[in-house]
Amino acid sequence: MTESKTINAQFQLHFGSADSDAFSLDVDLQIPGQGITAIFGASGSGKTTLLRCIAGLEKAQQGALSINGETWQSHNVFVPTYQRSLGYVFQESSLFPHLSAKANLQYAIKRAANPPSAETYQRIVTMLGIEPVLNRRPAQLSGGERQRVAIARALLVQPKLLLMDEPLASLDYKRKQEILPYLERLHESLDIPVLYVSHSIEEVTRLADHAVILEQGRVIAEGAVAEVFSRIDLPTQTETDVGVILQGHIRERDPQWHLARVEFDGGSLWVRDGGDELNKPVRVRVLAKDVSLALENHEDTSILNRLPVIVEEIVCDIDEATSLVRVRTNETCLLARVTLRSVAHMQLIQDKAVWAQIKSAAIVC
Ligand SMILES: Nc1ncnc2c1ncn2[C@@H]1O[C@H](COP(=O)(O)OP(=O)(O)OP(=O)(O)O)[C@@H](O)[C@H]1O
């Protein structure tokens, strides 16, 4: 990571009196100054407080912050929020209700230190698909449209950093699905780093490149999304959707059975063909409940995907009858949810060679 493309953020902040056990944030982060970094963690872990420190809305007792080489905070510098080149999108859009969407955008542009050219304005409006609703007031927009206008407003000031605090949290499932492709497009076409707070594994796996996991104001994990979300020791794994993300490319398709072969480091998986072009990079989510383990390569099964793997780790699961087994093929990890009885019968131990049978896997983007 070069210094010019890095966000360095160190904050020590304590709410309440020094001797009380009120919340404290204590982070020291070096994250990529490009792409989308997800900030993930339980409610109250300090995600919003971290974003507020970065925005300068909260002044940490001790702090240092530089964004791609530009210092916003150090022992003797504290750039006020209005002088920080950043966009901030909140859970609920904060558009002025008495102004049309267009007037909201113009209001932001007038105050921008670096106003966009007409061409940039058009590009952002088109990218977010808001041209048809520009003359409406916020109350006449759907929740998803309002958020898209809010994102456009944040981008039009041409910030050096975009902060997004659960931008989709107030939307229902359908609206979320509607807006995610716009965010993906934003990811592909923008060169500004985005810090994206979310509780949703789906959003994070579709959008983010990098993830930071907070717990009680501390960073407990940080790294590439695929790596962080395949760790079983982290609270990112929840009861229903414990699993891993594989990054690969579509290499082949079988039109007769509507399947596509995704190749990743360590093997290939056949998944439902979503019509993506060949050689496109994709992410595939494999849930632990869809992976079983066998001692032999059973060819007489309906299970399409079988991979030779090595057992890495076996840990307790959510109930007393099952465990989570982490297996590896080359650099790729999978998680399998296996009953404790099977662990005993198969004599699963670390470094044992077994076969992973993957019942189903889905391309998430
Ligand atoms: N101004 C404040 N004064 C005192 N305590 C605060 C203040 N702001 C936040 N807190 C506390 O700091 C902790 C972290 O809050 P924060 O909003 O950063 O969490 P979060 O991870 O964003 O949570 P959520 O996912 O619920 O939005 C919480 O316990 C909160 O009550």
The ligand as an ORCA input file, in Angstrom:
! r2SCAN-3c Opt
* xyz 0 1
  N     -22.158     11.658     22.094
  C     -22.127     10.526     22.795
  N     -22.024     10.550     24.142
  C     -21.970      9.407     24.859
  N     -21.997      8.171     24.317
  C     -22.099      8.076     22.979
  C     -22.179      9.241     22.154
  N     -22.274      8.837     20.861
  C     -22.273      7.483     20.888
  N     -22.173      7.037     22.159
  C     -22.096      5.623     22.568
  O     -20.986      5.052     21.900
  C     -21.262      3.708     21.560
  C     -20.990      3.497     20.071
  O     -21.994      4.170     19.337
  P     -22.040      4.154     17.748
  O     -23.223      4.934     17.330
  O     -20.723      4.551     17.228
  O     -22.260      2.591     17.473
  P     -22.605      1.850     16.112
  O     -21.661      0.705     15.992
  O     -22.630      2.810     14.985
  O     -24.065      1.320     16.445
  P     -25.358      1.057     15.500
  O     -25.004     -0.108     14.616
  O     -26.423      0.698     16.489
  O     -25.635      2.308     14.737
  C     -22.680      3.431     21.966
  O     -22.654      2.765     23.199
  C     -23.285      4.813     22.112
  O     -24.296      4.816     23.098
*
